Amino acid sequence: MVTIGIIIFLLLGIYTGARRGLALQILHFVGYIISIFIAIFGYRAFSKMIEMYVPFPSYIPGTHLAIFSEGQALGMDQSFYYLFSFIVIMVVNWAIVRLITTVIKEMTKLPIIKQFNTLGGAILGFVFHYVAIFFVLYLVAMIPTDSVQKIFEGHTLANWIVTHTPLFSGIVKMWLFS
């Protein structure tokens, strides 16, 4: 069921990207990159505030984790709050970017080659949605409960996205667990 949800979300990314077109997707891409940098510089301070309001279930030694080792699980609460803070900052910044691009949208209706604009927008839309899914799934994978861990057992799409996404899987793992 999770795999079907992921596929639908990725198809939605292709659809929205194609609808926006390449020009508008490039503006969204630049805003996305800026949002990532703002989140990188602000997540630690914000995570201290989040700890008071967002509960995290304690890891019980012996609990089976589908993706993380027991050593990683012992310090998972701090990593969870870091990633949760990162995502919240990203969402707030992304809302601001969406507001700005909505205003600029009218200027992007220039006579550009429609097929190129649509195809490029679809590709960037897919990439944006994939990255969003990656971060959310990584955060969910940190929750040490059996029902959540069953989502990631075996070779599911969710497991593959968290463990095998080029560039991101390794960087995020080093960032959170080193």
N, C-alpha and C positions, 0 to 999 in steps of 0.2 A: 504494500500500500504506500509506503514511504517512497519507493522507487517511482511509482506512478505519479505521485505528487511532485517529485523532483522533475520528472520529464515534462509534466504540464507547465511547471514554472519556467523551465528552459524554453519551451515552445512559446510561452507568453513573452519571454524576452525577445525572441526572434520577431514575433508579431509587432510588439511595440517599437522595436528598433526599426523595422521596415516602415512602419507608419510614420515615425518621426523623420526618417531619412538620415543620411550620413552627416550633413551639416549640423543638424541639431544634436545628433548623437556625439559628435566631436565636442560640442560645448558641454554635454553631459559628462563625457570622458574627462575633460579638463577639470570640471567641478569635482568629479569622483576622485581624481588624483589629489587635488587640493584637500578634499575631505579626509583622505587617508593620512596626509601629512599632519593635519590639525589633530586627528585622533591619535597619531603616534606620539605627538608632543603633549597630549593632555590626558591620556588614559590612566597614568599612575595616580595623579592627584585626584581624579574623579573616582577612581576605584575605592579610595579611602571613604568617600561619602556613601558610595553604593553599598558597602559592606553592612551598613546599619539598616538598610531597607530591603535588601534582597537576600532571602535565606538560601543557604547552600547546604545540602545534606552531607553530613560528615561521612568520610570513607571509613568503612569497617573492614579491617584487614581480613582477607580471604574472599571478599566480594569479587566476583568475576567481572573484569573490564575487557571489552572487546578490542579496544584500540590502545589503551595506555597500560604501562607496566605498573606494578605495585609501588615501586619507588616514585614514579611520577604521580601516582594517585595520592600519596601522602602529602604532597604540597599542592594538590589540585585546587584547593579553595582559593588561594591567591591568584593562580593562573585563570581560574574561572572569573574572578572579579576583574582582572585585567582585561580579559577578552570581552566580558559583558560591557565594561566601561567603553572600550574601543568601539563596540557596535553601537551603543547609545550615542556617542559623539558623532559617529558616521551618519546615523539616521538624522540627527538634528542638522548637521551640515548639509546632508543630501536634500533635506526639505528646503533649505535656503537656496541651494543650487537649482532645484526645481522651480522655485518662485522666480529666480532670475531668468532662467531659460524660457519660462512662460512669457515673460515680457519681451525677450529677444526673438521669440518664435516667429513673430510677424515679419521680421527682417530676413528670415531664412527662406522665404518663399520666392527666391529668385529662380529664373529659368535654368536650372541645373539639369544635367542628364539624369532623367528620372530613374532609370534602372540602376545606375551606379549608386545614386543617392539611397535608393531603397535597399539594395543588397548590402552596401556598407553599413547602413543603419541596422539591418538585421543582424549582421555579424557582431557589431558592438553591443547591441541589445542582448544577444546571447552571452557574451563575455561578462557584461554587468551582472546579469542574473546568476550566472555560474559563480562569480566571486561572492555575491551575497549569500547564495546557498552554502558555499564553502564555509564562510565564517559562522553562519547559524548552526550548521551541522557540527562544526568543531566545538562550538559552545555546548551543544546538546550532548555530544559524545563525552564531555567531562562530567556529566551528572552520574554519580555512582549508584544507580538503581538498576535492578534486573530488567525491569520493563523497558527502560531506555537502552540498556546495553544490548538487548535482543535485536534492536533495530540495526545495529552495526555488526552483528555476528555474521560470519561467513563472508562471501564475496558479493555483498549487496552493492548497489550503486552508491548508497550513502557511505559505506565503508571505503569504497574506492575513491570517492571525492575527497574524504578527509585524509586518506593515507597516500594517495598517488597523484594529487593535483600538481602538475609541473610548477616548480618554483615555490608556490605557496606552502605546500605541505611541509617541506623542510625548513623554510624560513620561520613559519609560525611555531613549529615544534621547538626550534632553537630559541626563539623569542620567549616563549612561555615557560620552557622547562630548563633554562640554563641560567 
